[in-house]
Amino acid sequence: MSTEIYLDNSATTRQYDEVTSLMAEVASRNYGNPSSLHTKGIEAERLVTGARETIAEILGVRPAEIYFTSGGTESNNLAILGYLDANPRKGKHVITTRIEHPSVLEVYKYLESRGYRVDYLDVDADGRIIPEQLEKAIKPDTALISVILVNNETGTIQDMGLISSIRDAVNPQAVIHSDAVQAFGKMKLSPAKSGIGLMSFSSHKIHGPKGIGALYVSKGVRISPLFYGGGQESLIRSGTENVPGIAGFGLAAKITASGIEENLRRAAHLKQMLVRGLAASDIEHRVNSPEDALPHIINISFRNVMAEVLLHHLEQRGIFVSTGSACSSHKKSRSHVLAAMKVEPALIDGALRFSLSHMNTEDDIRLTLEALKDIIPVIDISRNRKSGRKQ
């Protein structure tokens, strides 16, 4: 198949042509160091300031509350480690969930080795935290609570307003951090109104460049840097700024934010088309994403099928999907997210993530459904076992 159907937009997105053009122009013309006092430096600083203001406006926060980083992973690490390092008297107890991105979960595992007490919240069958469990978990010495806003494997949306209200009732001093990498640009966000103190973002999930991200730090929330140097980003993130990347991030955010509502409707339509198409087929499957999940992410398990085998058969037809988080796809362990949702192991082994962007079309979904109907009978383990045929 000559047509390329890209359904792995939660792993990364195709960069906007406008962003590519802007970055090339910035790299060739606005190459000054933003810290320099001459004209070239001032031009570069204006680009950084402009991007910061754009992202702040989208979030409804102050520009001074936005710090640029190298991406979502650094933003999550800076939020968690930076906050705890700057506030040692807040306590040695922290809370997160069992369905976080590895860039959060691995940090909390590291904190356990540093003597922190970590509570990992369970989730229900839809992947949502259980409010009563959170309420019981919060202690007087709880310093930080990390909850992913939109899950990167299933699209499940957490009710951050409810989480904040529980925190306020039990221990208002505990700060909430949310990984919003999969949410930014796909739904309207108001971290300040939601009572969130720290929120992480990534550019390449919204058709911007790789290697650039941001962290929202609410006024009054103190964090320490992860590393030291020239004191850029208000002393929080030293190192010469990636001006082309920051400018590209700002433009990608502006373009994406302008179409949030239309893109949501489009994604919901394509998700419905995929789900209904499978329901009308003979393919044994289970939709793991709840109905009210962010529609851009659809996690589906296929019974008697190994997901990696199906992935490569789809790839041969020019259809690109994933088996889960791109950041841990080379690990052979089962999805910790689906396991936390109590999905049976055999179905976890057959789970694929289809993730959409506004660039996808009805034809993409139609051709994907046709491919699934052709491929799955061929690679079905139970049928091949009965016939004695090898895959």
C-alpha positions, 0 to 999 in steps of 0.5 A: 500500500502506497498510502501512509496512514499514521495513527501513532500521534500519541507517540509523536506528531508530524510537524506543521509545515509552518513550524518547520519553515519558522525554525529554519528561518530562526536558525539562519537569521535569529541565531543570537544568544538570548543572553547577549546584550546586542541586537542579535541577542535581543531578537532571540530573546523576543522570540523566546518571550513571544512563545512564553506569552503564547503558551501562558495565554492559552493556559490562562496563566502568567508568562513568568509561570512558564519555564521551557525544558527539553520535553515532557520527561524533563518537565516531570522530573523538574516538577517532582524532584525540583519541588521536593528539593526546594521544600524539604519541610513539607514532608516525606510522603508523596502520592501518585497513581499506578497509571502514570507515564514512566517519566513520573513512575520511575521518579517516584520509585527513585524517591522511595530509595531516598526514604520517601513514603510513596502511595500508589493509587489504584484505578477503576475499570475505566482507569480513573482514580478512586476518590475515597482512596485518595482522601485516605491516602493524604496525610499531614506530611503529604508534600506532593500529589502527581496525577496524569491528566490524560492517560497516554495509553487509554485517553482516560481523563482524570477529574482534576477539580475533584482531586483538588477539592479532596486535597483542599479538604484534607491537606491544602498544603499538598501541591498537585502536579499533573502530567498534561503532555497528552492533554495540551492542545487537545482540550482546554486547560486552566491549571490555576482555576483547577488548583494545580501547582505544577503542570508538564507539557511537550511540544512534539505531541502538538505538531511542534519540534522534538526536544522542547517542552514546558513546565507551569509553576504556579506563583508561590510554588518554589522549585529548585533546578535539576542542574546549575549553570548560567541561570537561564529560565529565572535560575530554574533551567540553566543552559542556552535556550533552544530558540528555534525549538521554543519559537516552533513550540510557540507557533505549534501551540498557537495553531493547535489551540485555535482549532481545539473544538473542531479537532475534538469533534473530528477525533470523536467522529473518527473514534466512533467510526473505528469503534462502530466498525469493529463492533459490526465485524466478526473480530473479537475485541475489547475497547479499553478506552472509556467512552468519555476518554479523550477521543484522540486515543483509542486502546483496543485489545484483540483476542487471540492476537499478539499485538506486536505481530498485528502491528507489523502486519499493519505496518506492511500496509502502511498503517502505523500504530503502537502497542502502548507508551512509545517511551517504554515500547522496547520493554517486553513487559505488559502494559502497567496501565491496562494491568492496573485497570484489571484487563485480563493478561491475554487481552493486554497481550493483544492491545493496540493504541490508535491515536489520532490527530486532525490530519487523519481522515475517514479514509484512514479509518476505513482502510484500517478497518479493512486491513484489520478484517484481512489480517486478524483471521490470518494471525489468530492464535486459536485458529492457527493452533487448530489448523497446526499452521505457524504464523 
